[in-house]
Structure formats: structure tokens, C-alpha cells
Amino acid sequence: MLMITCSEEGERGYILKLEGKLLRPWIDELALACSEARIDPKRVNLDLDGLTFVDTEGEQFLRGLLRNGTRVVACSGFVAELLRHPRR
């Protein structure tokens, strides 16, 4: 299960807080949450501190967001390591 909470942070943009497991079945929901804001990806900030697991597809999706300018503002050690060292 994945819980997504979106909050506006004024000039800093939006924060998407993800809690739970980012698995392939939930990627469409996350993509929808990102696109519904209709804002520049560079103004989206991800709070990944509550993620307990990310599968390969979830990792690829997060990496795509980061390539487009989305920033991570909070992150668990697990997710930090995952994003630092891609799976092979």
C-alpha cells in the first residue's frame, strides 16, 4: 500500500509525501498525483522518509522524476542508498 499526501509550500512549490511501499501497481497513482498538480517538476519536492520498500519499477519512476528536476527533501536511509546505487 502507498499513501500519497500533497501539500502546497508557497513559493517552494509542492511536497508529495510518500508512505508505505512504492510498487509497480501504485506507480500510476503517483504519476497522477504528480501530473494533477500541473506544475513544473522543478517545483515538486518529494518526502520519501516514510517509504519502507521500493521495487525496481518504483525506483525507475523515482529516478525519472529526479532527472526531470524533482527534488528529494527527506529520505530514509534505505531509499537514499537505493537512489545512490542503482540495482543491477
C-alpha positions in Angstrom: 0.0 0.0 0.0 1.2 3.5 -0.8 -0.2 6.7 0.8 0.4 10.0 -1.1 -0.1 13.3 0.6 0.2 16.5 -1.4 0.7 19.9 0.3 1.5 23.3 -1.1 4.5 25.1 0.3 4.0 28.5 -1.2 6.9 29.7 -3.3 8.8 26.5 -2.7 6.3 24.5 -4.7 4.6 21.3 -3.5 5.6 18.5 -1.3 4.5 15.0 -2.1 4.9 12.8 1.0 5.1 9.1 0.2 4.5 6.5 2.9 4.5 2.7 2.6 5.7 0.7 -0.3 6.2 2.1 -3.8 5.4 -0.9 -6.0 4.5 -1.2 -9.7 0.8 -1.2 -9.0 1.0 2.2 -7.3 3.1 4.0 -9.9 0.1 5.2 -11.9 -1.4 6.8 -8.7 1.9 8.6 -8.1 2.1 9.7 -11.7 -1.4 11.0 -11.5 -0.6 12.9 -8.2 2.4 14.4 -9.9 0.5 15.5 -13.0 -2.6 16.7 -11.2 -0.6 19.5 -9.6 0.1 20.8 -13.2 3.3 22.4 -12.0 6.8 22.4 -13.2 8.6 19.2 -11.9 11.3 21.5 -10.5 8.8 22.8 -8.0 7.8 19.4 -6.7 9.6 18.2 -3.6 9.5 14.5 -2.5 9.4 13.5 1.1 10.4 9.8 0.9 11.1 9.4 4.6 8.1 7.1 5.1 8.9 4.7 2.3 9.7 1.2 3.6 10.2 -0.5 0.3 10.7 0.4 -3.4 10.6 -2.2 -6.2 12.5 -1.9 -9.5 9.7 -0.1 -11.3 9.3 2.3 -8.4 13.0 3.0 -8.4 12.9 3.7 -12.1 10.0 6.1 -11.7 11.7 8.0 -8.9 14.8 8.3 -11.0 12.8 9.7 -13.9 11.2 12.3 -11.6 14.7 13.3 -10.3 16.0 13.6 -13.9 13.1 16.0 -14.6 14.1 18.3 -11.8 12.0 17.0 -8.9 13.9 17.2 -5.6 14.1 15.0 -2.5 13.6 16.9 0.7 13.5 14.0 3.1 14.6 10.4 2.7 15.0 7.2 4.7 18.5 5.6 4.7 17.1 2.7 2.7 15.8 4.9 -0.1 18.9 7.1 -0.1 21.1 4.1 -0.7 18.8 2.8 -3.3 18.9 6.1 -5.3 22.7 6.4 -4.8 23.4 2.9 -6.1 21.1 1.5 -8.8 20.1 -2.1 -8.8 21.8 -4.4 -11.3 
